[in-house]
């Protein structure tokens, strides 16, 4: 039995360890659930369609996070996934005409020409040409020649007539080659302007389109930069036209056009993605929901890894404990089976019958006894002649016999396999209708059960003893060693005042004698029962002055006057006449002030009769 008890304790310990591991998982999960729920609150507006079905419970939301740990969808950053959610989950999603690719492959052809670096001048091998070259004023002379046509050979600068020979030399200076170069320059400028204006026109058409999903701000800034560079180049070309002999170099537009092209590629992709989403909205929304959960799980990545590690370790521990539990339970079950087999061979009601009959005879119960019934494991109560008693036992006999059977059942069992069971015993006033001799043996049998509990015998783990009988209580709690309280003990007194039940716990045994119990009813005036206080006072006076103190009733009454004398007479007359006397003309009001008056007279009786020291002792003053 001891081995079975050890195994039972081991099983309880293992169960506690297993529950502790489960609690560890539960606590870590609860902590992480709060973090996951905080993420839900943070993103529930943007990701509501993905969270649908998991927004009403932190547990359900976290369970979804656990299942999404294997999600392999593309991981988007916060900005991108929120932007995509606004598009994909929007009810305003629609199709837009595609954006054409922006190219400028012919740019080099239109902005690179040697004519810009060429000094366009006249024929330099004639006499006038040498002079013009020396003076480096070819453009000035050309302007003057153009004016000669309007001034009829009058020099526009000096207002002198030009000789025909000089006029002829000047005209021969600006020959066909000069004119061809000038035409080449003009053609270049025209083509350059046509090409770049065409690019600008296309860009202007693009930014004027109504596409709410696109942001043209950056593109517009680049177009402004393009226009500015272009205008600077036009100024240079205009200068070249005016002074063709001066070489010029324009700034290439390739860099800014490349930047514009890249921006347009991004805008083009956005429109394509939008249109693709529009065409495949159901699939796109499904994919996006998966990406959203991938994002959420990634936000919890470190915490989830920590949780998984703790959970895995705890589950391994639970598994190991479970295996040990299984082995221990099998071992315990095996031992219990062995005990059961042995009990089935030795368990008999005969020893109990003999023991109870011995006690009955010892205490004078000779007109009935126990005997084995025909059915194995049962008793019957019989008379001396062997006939069954049936309904002829008195209340006291039935109570005593029942208590004896109860005590022996606690040490055994009503079946073959119950001996080793743990028990909590409740004994409620077992001494009703018993004489003092039987009360004594019942008290001693109860004390033996208490000792069994303290020594861990017969599986008795705890005993509750309830009684109204002070003598029974005194017998059960008597120690013989100063009545020191055991550490396993606790004392309570239950009182009912004004229909309110109160339970008071005491550090030490509150009951010494019936006489002292009467005094304890006077301890707290707030808790005094006004319906019984008068009888309590009278019983104290009767016991002390009749048996111990010796009271001269008339002498006691004569020591009071007025209302106090009436109260004193009321108390003492009851003592003198006995408990069956009925006061014929004294009505006692149970008001609090009257209770206080009676208590005051009660104290004065002891004082005036020379027994004040006894009053103080009993009132713990």
For each residue, the residues with C-beta under 8 A, 3 or more apart:
1: 4 5 339 419 420
2: 5 6
3: 6 7 335
4: 1 7 8 332 335 336 339 420
5: 1 2 8 9
6: 2 3 9 10
7: 3 4 10 11 328 331 332 335
8: 4 5 11 12 332
9: 5 6 12 13
10: 6 7 13 14 328
11: 7 8 14 15 325 328 329 332
12: 8 9 15 16
13: 9 10 16 17
14: 10 11 17 18 321 324 325 328
15: 11 12 18 19 325
16: 12 13 19 20
17: 13 14 20 21 317 321
18: 14 15 21 22 318 321 322 325
19: 15 16 22 23
20: 16 17 23 24
21: 17 18 24 25 314 315 317 318 321
22: 18 19 25 26 314 318
23: 19 20 26 27
24: 20 21 27 28 310 314
25: 21 22 28 29 310 311 314 315
26: 22 23 29 30
27: 23 24 30 31
28: 24 25 31 32 306 307 310 311
29: 25 26 32 33 62 307 311
30: 26 27 33 34
31: 27 28 34 35
32: 28 29 35 36 62 300 303 304 307
33: 29 30 36 37 58 59 61 62
34: 30 31 37 38 58
35: 31 32 38 39 300 303
36: 32 33 39 40 58 61 62 65 296 300
37: 33 34 40 41 58 61 62
38: 34 35 41 42
39: 35 36 42 43 296 299 300
40: 36 37 43 44 51 54 55 58 61
41: 37 38 44
42: 38 39
43: 39 40 46 47 51 296
44: 40 41 47 48 51 55
45: 48
46: 43 82 85 86
47: 43 44 50 51 85 292 296
48: 44 45 51 52 55 89
49: 52 89 285 289
50: 47 85 288 289 292 293
51: 40 43 44 47 48 54 55 61
52: 48 49 55
53: 60
54: 40 51 57 60 61 64
55: 40 44 48 51 52 61
56: 60
57: 54 60 61
58: 33 34 36 37 40 61 62
59: 33 62 63
60: 53 54 56 57 63 64
61: 33 36 37 40 51 54 55 57 58 64 65
62: 29 32 33 36 37 58 59 65 66
63: 59 60 66 67
64: 54 60 61 67 68 293
65: 36 61 62 68 69 293 296 297 300 304
66: 62 63 69 304
67: 63 64 70
68: 64 65 71 293 294 296 297
69: 65 66 297 304
70: 67
71: 68 290 293 294 297
72: 294
73: 287 290 291 293 294
74: 291 294
75: 291 294 295 298
76: 80 81 84 291 295
77: 80 81
78: 81 82 295
79: 82 83
80: 76 77 83 84
81: 76 77 78 84 85 288 291 292 295
82: 46 78 79 85 86
83: 79 80 86 87
84: 76 80 81 87 88 288 291
85: 46 47 50 81 82 88 89 288 292
86: 46 82 83 89 90
87: 83 84 90 93 213 274 277
88: 84 85 93 277 281 284 285 288
89: 48 49 85 86 285 288
90: 86 87 93
91:
92:
93: 87 88 90 274 277 278 281
94: 278
95: 274 275 278 279
96: 211 213 271 274 275
97: 209
98: 268 271 272 275
99: 206 264 267 268 271
100: 268
101: 264 265 268
102: 202 203 206 260 261 264 265
103: 261
104: 107 199 253 254 257 261
105:
106: 109 110 195
107: 104 110 111 195 252 253 254 257
108: 111 112 254
109: 106 112
110: 106 107 191 192 195 196
111: 107 108 192 233 250 252 253
112: 108 109
113: 116 184 188
114: 117 118
115: 118 120 181 184 185 188
116: 113 185 188 237 240 247 248 249 250
117: 114 247 248 249
118: 114 115 181 247
119: 244 245 246 247
120: 115 178 181 182 185 244 245
121: 124 132 133 138 178 244 245
122: 129 132 138 141 142 173 174 175 178
123: 126 129 172 173 174 175 177 178
124: 121 129 130 132 133
125: 129
126: 123 129 130 169 172 173
127: 130 131 169
128: 131 132 166 169 170 172 173
129: 122 123 124 125 126 132 133 173
130: 124 126 127 133 134
131: 127 128 134 135
132: 121 122 124 128 129 135 136 137 138 141 173
133: 121 124 129 130 136 138
134: 130 131
135: 131 132
136: 132 133 245
137: 132 140 141
138: 121 122 132 133 141 142 245
139: 142 143 242 243 244 245 246
140: 137 143 144
141: 122 132 137 138 144 145 170 173
142: 122 138 139 145 146 174
143: 139 140 146 147
144: 140 141 147 148 155 156 157
145: 141 142 148 149 170 171 174
146: 142 143 149 150
147: 143 144 150 151 156
148: 144 145 151 152 153 154 155 156 162 167
149: 145 146
150: 146 147
151: 147 148 154 155 156
152: 148
153: 148 161 162 167
154: 148 151 159 160 161 162
155: 144 148 151 158 159 160 161 162
156: 144 147 148 151 159
157: 144
158: 155
159: 154 155 156
160: 154 155
161: 153 154 155
162: 148 153 154 155 166 167 170
163: 166 167
164: 167 168
165: 168 169
166: 128 162 163 169 170
167: 148 153 162 163 164 170 171
168: 164 165 171 172
169: 126 127 128 165 166 172 173
170: 128 141 145 162 166 167 173 174
171: 145 167 168 174
172: 123 126 128 168 169 175
173: 122 123 126 128 129 132 141 169 170 178
174: 122 123 142 145 170 171 178 179
175: 122 123 172 178 179
176: 179 180
177: 123 180 181
178: 120 121 122 123 173 174 175 181 182
179: 174 175 176 182 183
180: 176 177 183 184
181: 115 118 120 177 178 184 185 244
182: 120 178 179 185 186 244
183: 179 180 186 187
184: 113 115 180 181 187 188
185: 115 116 120 181 182 188 189 240 241 244
186: 182 183 189 190 241
187: 183 184 190 191
188: 113 115 116 184 185 191 192
189: 185 186 192 193 237 240 241
190: 186 187 193 194
191: 110 187 188 194 195
192: 110 111 188 189 195 196 233 237
193: 189 190 196 197 234
194: 190 191 197 198
195: 106 107 110 191 192 198 199
196: 110 192 193 199 200 230 253
197: 193 194 200 201
198: 194 195 201 202
199: 104 195 196 202 203 226 257
200: 196 197 203 204 223 226 227 230
201: 197 198 204 205
202: 102 198 199 205 206
203: 102 199 200 206 207 219 223 226 260
204: 200 201 207 208 223
205: 201 202 208 209
206: 99 102 202 203 209 216 219 264
207: 203 204 216 219 220 223
208: 204 205
209: 97 205 206
210:
211: 96 214 271
212:
213: 87 96 270 271 274
214: 211 267 270 271
215: 218
216: 206 207 219 220 267
217: 220 221
218: 215 221 222 263
219: 203 206 207 216 222 223 260 263 264 267
220: 207 216 217 223 224
221: 217 218 224 225
222: 218 219 225 226 256 259 260 263
223: 200 203 204 207 219 220 226 227 260
224: 220 221 227 228
225: 221 222 228 229 256
226: 199 200 203 222 223 229 230 253 256 257 260
227: 200 223 224 230 231
228: 224 225 231 232
229: 225 226 232 233 251 253 256
230: 196 200 226 227 233 234 253
231: 227 228 234 235
232: 228 229 235 236 250 251
233: 111 192 229 230 236 237 250 251 253
234: 193 230 231 237 238
235: 231 232 238 239
236: 232 233 239 240 248 249 250
237: 116 189 192 233 234 240 241 248 250
238: 234 235 241 242
239: 235 236 242 243 246 248
240: 116 185 189 236 237 243 244 246 248
241: 185 186 189 237 238 244
242: 139 238 239
243: 139 239 240 246
244: 119 120 121 139 181 182 185 240 241
245: 119 120 121 136 138 139
246: 119 139 239 240 243
247: 116 117 118 119
248: 116 117 236 237 239 240
249: 116 117 236
250: 111 116 232 233 236 237
251: 229 232 233
252: 107 111 255
253: 104 107 111 196 226 229 230 233 256 257
254: 104 107 108 257 258
255: 252 258 259
256: 222 225 226 229 253 259 260
257: 104 107 199 226 253 254 260 261
258: 254 255 261 262
259: 222 255 256 262 263
260: 102 203 219 222 223 226 256 257 263 264
261: 102 103 104 257 258 264 265
262: 258 259 265 266
263: 218 219 222 259 260 266 267
264: 99 101 102 206 219 260 261 267 268
265: 101 102 261 262 268 269
266: 262 263 269 270
267: 99 214 216 219 263 264 270 271
268: 98 99 100 101 264 265 271 272
269: 265 266 272 273
270: 213 214 266 267 273 274
271: 96 98 99 211 213 214 267 268 274 275
272: 98 268 269 275 276
273: 269 270 276 277
274: 87 93 95 96 213 270 271 277 278
275: 95 96 98 271 272 278 279
276: 272 273 279 280 284
277: 87 88 93 273 274 280 281 284
278: 93 94 95 274 275 281
279: 95 275 276
280: 276 277 283 284
281: 88 93 277 278 284 285
282: 285 286
283: 280 286 287
284: 88 276 277 280 281 287 288
285: 49 88 89 281 282 288 289
286: 282 283 289 290
287: 73 283 284 290 291
288: 50 81 84 85 88 89 284 285 291 292
289: 49 50 285 286 292 293
290: 71 73 286 287 293 294
291: 73 74 75 76 81 84 287 288 294 295
292: 47 50 81 85 288 289 295 296
293: 50 64 65 68 71 73 289 290 296 297
294: 68 71 72 73 74 75 290 291 297 298
295: 75 76 78 81 291 292 298 299
296: 36 39 43 47 65 68 292 293 299 300
297: 65 68 69 71 293 294 300 301 304
298: 75 294 295 301
299: 39 295 296
300: 32 35 36 39 65 296 297 303 304
301: 297 298 304 305
302: 305 306
303: 32 35 300 306 307
304: 32 65 66 69 297 300 301 307 308
305: 301 302 308 309
306: 28 302 303 309 310
307: 28 29 32 303 304 310 311
308: 304 305 311 312
309: 305 306 312 313
310: 24 25 28 306 307 313 314
311: 25 28 29 307 308 314 315
312: 308 309 315 316
313: 309 310 316 317
314: 21 22 24 25 310 311 317 318
315: 21 25 311 312 318 319
316: 312 313 319 320
317: 17 21 313 314 320 321
318: 18 21 22 314 315 321 322
319: 315 316 322 323
320: 316 317 323 324
321: 14 17 18 21 317 318 324 325
322: 18 318 319 325 326
323: 319 320 326 327
324: 14 320 321 327 328
325: 11 14 15 18 321 322 328 329
326: 322 323 329 330
327: 323 324 330 331
328: 7 10 11 14 324 325 331 332
329: 11 325 326 332 333
330: 326 327 333 334
331: 7 327 328 334 335
332: 4 7 8 11 328 329 335 336
333: 329 330 336 337
334: 330 331 337 338
335: 3 4 7 331 332 338 339
336: 4 332 333 339 340 417 420
337: 333 334 340 341
338: 334 335 341 342
339: 1 4 335 336 342 343 417 419 420
340: 336 337 343 344 416 417
341: 337 338 344 345
342: 338 339 345 346
343: 339 340 346 347 416 417 419
344: 340 341 347 416 417
345: 341 342
346: 342 343
347: 343 344 377 412 413 416 419
348: 351
349: 352 353 372 377 378 379
350: 353 354 372
351: 348 354 355
352: 349 355 356 370 379 408 412
353: 349 350 356 357 370 371 372 379
354: 350 351 357 358
355: 351 352 358 359 408
356: 352 353 359 360 370 401 404 405 408
357: 353 354 360 361 369 370
358: 354 355 361 362
359: 355 356 362 363 404 441
360: 356 357 363 365 366 368 369 370 401 404
361: 357 358 364 365 366 369
362: 358 359
363: 359 360 400 437 438 441
364: 361 437
365: 360 361 368 397 400 401
366: 360 361 384
367: 383 384
368: 360 365 381 382 383 384 389 393 397 401
369: 357 360 361 381 382 384
370: 352 353 356 357 360 379 380 381 382 401
371: 353 379 380 381 382 386
372: 349 350 353 378 379 380
373: 378 379 380
374: 378
375: 378
376:
377: 347 349 414 415 416
378: 349 372 373 374 375
379: 349 352 353 370 371 372 373 405
380: 370 371 372 373 388
381: 368 369 370 371 388 389 393 401
382: 368 369 370 371 386 387 388 389
383: 367 368 386 387 388 389
384: 366 367 368 369
385:
386: 371 382 383
387: 382 383
388: 380 381 382 383
389: 368 381 382 383 392 393
390:
391:
392: 389
393: 368 381 389 397 398 401
394: 397 398 433
395: 398 399 432 433
396: 399 400 433 434 435 438
397: 365 368 393 394 400 401
398: 393 394 395 401 402
399: 395 396 402 403 430 431 432 433 434
400: 363 365 396 397 403 404 434 438 442
401: 356 360 365 368 370 381 393 397 398 404 405
402: 398 399 405 406
403: 399 400 406 407 430 442 445
404: 356 359 360 400 401 407 408 445
405: 356 379 401 402 408 409
406: 402 403 409 410
407: 403 404 410 411 445 448 449
408: 352 355 356 404 405 411 412
409: 405 406 412 413 414
410: 406 407 423 425 449 452 458 460
411: 407 408 452 458
412: 347 352 408 409 418 419
413: 347 409 416 417 418 419 421
414: 377 409 418
415: 377 418
416: 340 343 344 347 377 413
417: 336 339 340 343 344 413
418: 412 413 414 415 421
419: 1 339 343 347 412 413 459
420: 1 4 336 339 459
421: 413 418 459
422: 459 461
423: 410 458 459 460 461
424: 461 462 463 464
425: 410 449 453 460 462 463 464
426: 463 464 466
427: 430 446 449 463 464 465 466
428: 466 467
429: 432 466 467 468 469 472
430: 399 403 427 442 446 472
431: 399 434 438 439 442 443 467 469 472
432: 395 399 429
433: 394 395 396 399
434: 396 399 400 431 438 439 442
435: 396 438 439
436: 439 440 471
437: 363 364 440 441
438: 363 396 400 431 434 435 441 442
439: 431 434 435 436 442 443 469 471 472 475
440: 436 437 443 444 475
441: 359 363 437 438 444 445
442: 400 403 430 431 434 438 439 445 446 472
443: 431 439 440 446 447 472 475 476
444: 440 441 447 448 475
445: 403 404 407 441 442 448 449
446: 427 430 442 443 449 450 465 476
447: 443 444 450 451 475 476
448: 407 444 445 451 452
449: 407 410 425 427 445 446 452 453 460 463
450: 446 447 453 454 463 476
451: 447 448 454 455 457
452: 410 411 448 449 455 457 458 460
453: 425 449 450 456 457 460 461 462 463 488
454: 450 451 486 488
455: 451 452
456: 453
457: 451 452 453 460
458: 410 411 423 452
459: 419 420 421 422 423
460: 410 423 425 449 452 453 457 463
461: 422 423 424 453
462: 424 425 453
463: 424 425 426 427 449 450 453 460
464: 424 425 426 427
465: 427 446 473 476
466: 426 427 428 429
467: 428 429 431 472 473 476
468: 429
469: 429 431 439 472 473
470: 473 474 511 513 514 517
471: 436 439 474 475 514
472: 429 430 431 439 442 443 467 469 475 476
473: 465 467 469 470 476 477 511
474: 470 471 477 478 511 512 513
475: 439 440 443 444 447 471 472 478
476: 443 446 447 450 465 467 472 473
477: 473 474 483 509 511
478: 474 475 483
479: 482 483 484
480:
481: 484
482: 479
483: 477 478 479 509
484: 479 481
485: 489 491 507 508 509
486: 454 489
487:
488: 453 454
489: 485 486
490: 505
491: 485 505 506 507 508 509 510
492: 503 504 505 506
493: 503 504 506 510
494: 501 502 503
495: 501 502 504 527 529
496: 499 500 501 502
497: 500 502 527 529
498:
499: 496
500: 496 497
501: 494 495 496
502: 494 495 496 497 527
503: 492 493 494
504: 492 493 495
505: 490 491 492
506: 491 492 493 509 510
507: 485 491
508: 485 491
509: 477 483 485 491 506 512
510: 491 493 506 520
511: 470 473 474 477 516 517
512: 474 509 516 517
513: 470 474 516 517
514: 470 471 517 518
515: 518 519 540 543 544
516: 511 512 513 519 520 618
517: 470 511 512 513 514 520 521
518: 514 515 521 522 536 539 540 543
519: 515 516 522 523 540 618 619
520: 510 516 517 523
521: 517 518 528 529 532 533 536
522: 518 519 525 528 536 599 619
523: 519 520 527 619 620
524: 527 528
525: 522 528 595 596 599
526:
527: 495 497 502 523 524
528: 521 522 524 525 533 595
529: 495 497 521 532 533
530: 533 590 591 592 595
531: 590
532: 521 529 535 536
533: 521 528 529 530 536 537 595 598 599
534: 537 538 570 571 588 598
535: 532 538 539
536: 518 521 522 532 533 539 540
537: 533 534 540 541 571 598 599 602
538: 534 535 541 542 571 574 575
539: 518 535 536 542 543
540: 515 518 519 536 537 543 544 602
541: 537 538 544 545 551 571 572 575 602 605
542: 538 539 545 546 574 575
543: 515 518 539 540 546 547 548
544: 515 540 541 547 548 549 611 614
545: 541 542 548 549 550 551 575 609
546: 542 543 549 550 551 575
547: 543 544
548: 543 544 545
549: 544 545 546 609 611 614
550: 545 546
551: 541 545 546 556 572 575 609
552: 555 556
553: 556 557 572 573 575 576
554: 557 558
555: 552 558 559 609
556: 551 552 553 559 560 568 572 605 608 609
557: 553 554 560 565 568 569 572
558: 554 555
559: 555 556 568 608 609
560: 556 557 564 565 567 568 601 604 608
561: 564 565
562: 565 566
563: 566 567 597
564: 560 561 567 568 597 600 601 604
565: 557 560 561 562 568 569
566: 562 563 569 570 586
567: 560 563 564 570 571 597 598 601
568: 556 557 559 560 564 565 571 572 601 604 605
569: 557 565 566 572 573
570: 534 566 567 573 574 583 586 588
571: 534 537 538 541 567 568 574 575 598 601 602 605
572: 541 551 553 556 557 568 569 575 576 605
573: 553 569 570 576 577 581 583
574: 538 542 570 571 577 578 579 581 583
575: 538 541 542 545 546 551 553 571 572
576: 553 572 573
577: 573 574 580 581
578: 574 581
579: 574
580: 577
581: 573 574 577 578
582:
583: 570 573 574 586
584:
585:
586: 566 570 583
587:
588: 534 570 594 598
589: 594
590: 530 531 594 595
591: 530 594 595
592: 530 595 596
593: 596 597
594: 588 589 590 591 597 598
595: 525 528 530 533 590 591 592 598 599
596: 525 592 593 599 600
597: 563 564 567 593 594 600 601
598: 533 534 537 567 571 588 594 595 601 602
599: 522 525 533 537 595 596 602 603
600: 564 596 597 603 604
601: 560 564 567 568 571 597 598 604 605
602: 537 540 541 571 598 599 605 606
603: 599 600 606 607 615
604: 560 564 568 600 601 607 608
605: 541 556 568 571 572 601 602 608 609
606: 602 603 609 611 612 614 615
607: 603 604 611 612 615
608: 556 559 560 604 605
609: 545 549 551 555 556 559 605 606
610:
611: 544 549 606 607 614 615
612: 606 607 615 616
613: 616 617
614: 544 549 606 611 617 618
615: 603 606 607 611 612 618 619 621
616: 612 613 619 621
617: 613 614 620 621
618: 516 519 614 615
619: 519 522 523 615 616
620: 523 617
621: 615 616 617
